[in-house]
Amino acid sequence: MNQTKWDEVGEGSGIGGLNLGPLKERLHRQVIDTLDLAVVAKLDNNLLKVELTKLVQEMLEKESVPLSMKERESLIADIQHEVMGLGPLEPLVQDQTVNDILVNRADQIYVERAGKLQLTDVKFRDEAHLRKIIEKIVSAVGRRIDESSPMVDARLLDGSRVNAIIPPLALNGSSISIRKFSKDKLQIEDLINKRSLTPEIAELLRGIVEARLNILISGGTGCGKTTILNILSGFIPSDERIVTIEDSA
């Protein structure tokens, strides 16, 4: 067996003691070189997953690294995330229990679930890998990030808000924060049922909107500002014209 391939089997962060990083990076490069990106952009996600799976399996057949079925499936999923999503962050983006994703640096990623911060075991390979994902996010919305513009606000396709910072503004390596929003929008009845407010307060809020009074909503991160704003906007009569002025990505 080739010594380079043997070096990938041993201590590392992969499943069962395998360091799959070098193999994953090599296969990812081969996939990008093989795929017609113009065609990929037009493919349905499910069809693209099938094509990627077939392609990676064919490439793995040519590799000399012994992989179990679980390791093979994990490797294929990771490469799908690299090509179609946000790399190691993609499972967190898809996790409906996660509200916030906070990347402090390449090897330190927190999530917020039910109001509690948790350190994950998710990591980028290195700073270059993290930067590649940041550039993928900002380029998708027609923005750029570099030393002359080291901080960018953007949005993912699902509406999640993203803030990315790179050196020299970020001192300990690039960072990303992703604020996700629930696909199921809360209604005023949900807040009453959850005892977040009383029926009387709900009617008061409705009356304030219908009376066209000024309303200021403020609070810390994750406290529900967007939720209450969405609910209040639902009280606006349907025949009213709405104008919004906002600083957003």
C-alpha positions as CSV (number, residue, x, y, z in Angstrom):
1,M,0.0,0.0,0.0
2,N,1.2,3.5,-0.8
3,Q,2.8,5.2,2.2
4,T,0.9,8.4,1.6
5,K,-2.4,6.5,1.8
6,W,-1.2,4.5,4.9
7,D,-0.5,7.8,6.6
8,E,-4.2,8.6,6.5
9,V,-5.0,5.6,8.6
10,G,-4.1,6.3,12.2
11,E,-4.8,8.8,14.8
12,G,-7.1,11.6,13.8
13,S,-10.5,13.1,14.0
14,G,-12.2,10.6,11.7
15,I,-14.5,7.8,12.6
16,G,-12.9,4.8,14.2
17,G,-9.5,6.6,14.5
18,L,-9.2,7.4,10.8
19,N,-8.1,10.9,9.8
20,L,-10.3,11.3,6.9
21,G,-9.4,15.0,6.4
22,P,-6.7,14.5,3.6
23,L,-8.8,11.9,1.8
24,K,-11.9,14.1,2.0
25,E,-10.0,17.2,0.7
26,R,-8.5,15.2,-2.2
27,L,-11.9,13.8,-3.2
28,H,-13.5,17.2,-2.9
29,R,-11.0,18.6,-5.3
30,Q,-11.5,15.7,-7.7
31,V,-15.3,16.2,-7.6
32,I,-15.0,19.9,-8.4
33,D,-12.6,19.2,-11.2
34,T,-14.9,16.5,-12.6
35,L,-18.3,18.3,-12.3
36,D,-19.6,20.8,-14.8
37,L,-20.6,23.5,-12.4
38,A,-22.9,25.2,-14.9
39,V,-24.9,22.0,-15.2
40,V,-24.7,21.4,-11.4
41,A,-26.4,24.8,-10.7
42,K,-29.4,23.6,-12.7
43,L,-29.8,20.2,-11.1
44,D,-32.5,19.4,-8.6
45,N,-30.9,18.8,-5.1
46,N,-32.1,15.2,-4.9
47,L,-30.7,14.4,-8.3
48,L,-27.4,16.1,-7.5
49,K,-27.1,14.1,-4.3
50,V,-27.5,10.9,-6.3
51,E,-24.9,12.0,-8.9
52,L,-22.5,13.0,-6.2
53,T,-22.9,9.7,-4.4
54,K,-22.2,7.7,-7.6
55,L,-19.2,9.9,-8.4
56,V,-17.6,9.7,-4.9
57,Q,-18.2,5.9,-4.8
58,E,-16.4,5.5,-8.1
59,M,-13.5,7.6,-6.8
60,L,-13.3,5.6,-3.6
61,E,-13.0,2.4,-5.5
62,K,-9.7,3.8,-6.9
63,E,-8.4,4.7,-3.4
64,S,-6.3,2.3,-1.3
65,V,-7.6,3.5,2.1
66,P,-9.8,0.8,3.8
67,L,-13.1,2.2,4.9
68,S,-16.1,0.7,6.7
69,M,-19.6,1.3,5.3
70,K,-20.2,3.8,8.1
71,E,-17.0,5.7,7.3
72,R,-17.8,5.6,3.5
73,E,-21.3,7.0,4.1
74,S,-20.0,9.7,6.4
75,L,-17.3,10.7,3.8
76,I,-19.9,10.9,1.0
77,A,-22.2,13.0,3.2
78,D,-19.4,15.4,4.1
79,I,-18.5,15.9,0.4
80,Q,-22.2,16.5,-0.4
81,H,-22.2,19.1,2.2
82,E,-19.0,20.7,0.8
83,V,-20.4,20.9,-2.7
84,M,-24.1,21.6,-2.0
85,G,-24.1,23.3,1.4
86,L,-21.9,24.9,4.0
87,G,-19.4,22.1,4.6
88,P,-19.3,21.0,8.3
89,L,-21.9,23.6,9.2
90,E,-24.6,22.1,6.9
91,P,-25.9,19.5,9.5
92,L,-26.2,22.3,12.0
93,V,-28.1,24.5,9.5
94,Q,-30.5,21.6,8.8
95,D,-31.0,20.9,12.6
96,Q,-34.3,22.4,13.5
97,T,-33.4,22.4,17.2
98,V,-30.5,24.8,16.6
99,N,-31.4,28.6,16.7
100,D,-27.9,30.1,16.4
101,I,-24.6,28.8,15.0
102,L,-21.5,30.7,16.4
103,V,-18.1,30.0,14.8
104,N,-15.5,31.6,17.0
105,R,-12.6,30.1,14.9
106,A,-12.0,27.1,12.7
107,D,-11.9,24.7,15.6
108,Q,-14.4,26.2,18.0
109,I,-18.1,26.2,17.0
110,Y,-21.0,26.7,19.4
111,V,-24.7,26.3,18.9
112,E,-27.7,27.7,20.8
113,R,-30.5,25.3,21.6
114,A,-33.5,26.3,23.7
115,G,-31.6,29.3,25.0
116,K,-28.5,27.4,26.0
117,L,-25.1,27.6,24.3
118,Q,-23.4,24.3,23.6
119,L,-19.8,23.7,22.3
120,T,-20.0,21.2,19.4
121,D,-17.4,18.7,18.1
122,V,-17.8,20.2,14.6
123,K,-14.6,21.7,13.2
124,F,-13.3,23.1,10.0
125,R,-10.0,21.6,8.7
126,D,-8.2,24.9,9.1
127,E,-8.6,28.6,8.6
128,A,-8.5,28.2,4.8
129,H,-11.4,25.8,4.9
130,L,-13.4,28.3,7.0
131,R,-12.6,31.1,4.6
132,K,-13.7,29.1,1.7
133,I,-17.2,28.6,3.3
134,I,-17.4,32.3,4.2
135,E,-16.7,33.2,0.6
136,K,-19.2,30.7,-0.6
137,I,-21.9,32.4,1.6
138,V,-21.2,36.0,0.6
139,S,-20.6,35.3,-3.1
140,A,-24.1,33.6,-3.3
141,V,-25.7,37.0,-2.5
142,G,-23.4,39.1,-4.7
143,R,-21.2,40.4,-1.9
144,R,-17.5,40.2,-1.3
145,I,-15.2,39.9,1.7
146,D,-11.5,40.7,1.8
147,E,-9.0,42.8,3.8
148,S,-10.5,46.0,2.6
149,S,-14.0,44.9,3.5
150,P,-13.5,42.3,6.4
151,M,-17.1,42.2,7.7
152,V,-20.2,41.2,5.7
153,D,-23.8,40.7,6.6
154,A,-25.7,38.3,4.4
155,R,-28.6,35.9,4.3
156,L,-28.9,32.3,3.4
157,L,-31.5,31.0,1.0
158,D,-33.8,30.1,3.9
159,G,-33.7,33.6,5.3
160,S,-31.2,32.9,8.1
161,R,-29.0,36.0,8.9
162,V,-25.3,35.7,8.6
163,N,-22.5,37.9,9.9
164,A,-18.9,37.0,8.8
165,I,-15.7,38.6,10.0
166,I,-12.2,37.9,8.7
167,P,-8.7,39.2,9.6
168,P,-7.5,41.9,10.2
169,L,-10.8,42.7,11.9
170,A,-11.0,39.2,13.5
171,L,-8.0,38.8,15.7
172,N,-8.1,35.0,16.3
173,G,-9.1,33.8,12.9
174,S,-12.3,34.2,10.9
175,S,-15.7,34.0,12.6
176,I,-19.3,33.5,11.5
177,S,-22.6,33.9,13.3
178,I,-25.8,32.4,11.7
179,R,-29.1,33.3,13.2
180,K,-31.8,30.8,12.0
181,F,-35.5,31.3,12.0
182,S,-38.2,28.7,12.6
183,K,-40.0,27.5,9.5
184,D,-43.2,27.5,11.6
185,K,-44.1,31.1,12.3
186,L,-45.6,31.7,15.7
187,Q,-49.0,33.4,16.0
188,I,-50.4,35.5,18.8
189,E,-52.4,32.4,20.0
190,D,-49.1,30.5,20.4
191,L,-47.7,33.1,22.7
192,I,-50.9,33.0,24.8
193,N,-50.8,29.2,24.9
194,K,-47.1,29.3,26.0
195,R,-48.0,31.9,28.6
196,S,-45.6,34.4,27.1
197,L,-48.4,37.0,27.4
198,T,-52.0,37.2,28.5
199,P,-55.1,37.5,26.3
200,E,-55.5,41.0,27.6
201,I,-52.0,42.0,26.6
202,A,-52.6,40.5,23.2
203,E,-55.7,42.6,22.7
204,L,-53.8,45.7,23.9
205,L,-51.1,45.1,21.3
206,R,-53.7,44.6,18.6
207,G,-55.4,47.9,19.6
208,I,-52.0,49.7,19.6
209,V,-51.4,48.6,16.0
210,E,-54.9,49.4,14.8
211,A,-54.7,52.8,16.5
212,R,-51.5,53.5,14.5
213,L,-49.5,54.3,17.6
214,N,-45.7,54.3,17.5
215,I,-44.0,51.1,18.7
216,L,-40.4,50.5,19.7
217,I,-39.2,46.9,20.0
218,S,-35.8,46.3,21.6
219,G,-34.0,43.5,23.4
220,G,-31.0,41.2,23.4
221,T,-30.1,38.6,20.9
222,G,-32.6,35.7,20.6
223,C,-35.2,37.3,22.9
224,G,-38.0,37.3,20.3
225,K,-37.9,40.8,18.6
226,T,-38.5,39.4,15.1
227,T,-41.2,37.1,16.4
228,I,-43.2,39.9,18.1
229,L,-42.6,42.2,15.1
230,N,-44.1,39.5,12.8
231,I,-47.1,39.0,15.0
232,L,-47.7,42.8,15.2
233,S,-47.5,43.1,11.5
234,G,-50.3,40.5,11.3
235,F,-52.6,43.1,13.0
236,I,-52.1,45.6,10.2
237,P,-55.4,45.9,8.2
238,S,-55.1,44.1,4.8
239,D,-56.0,47.3,2.9
240,E,-53.1,49.3,4.3
241,R,-49.9,49.9,2.3
242,I,-46.8,48.9,4.2
243,V,-43.4,50.6,3.8
244,T,-40.3,49.2,5.5
245,I,-36.9,50.8,6.0
246,E,-34.3,48.5,7.3
247,D,-30.5,47.9,7.4
248,S,-30.2,44.3,6.3
249,A,-28.2,42.0,4.0
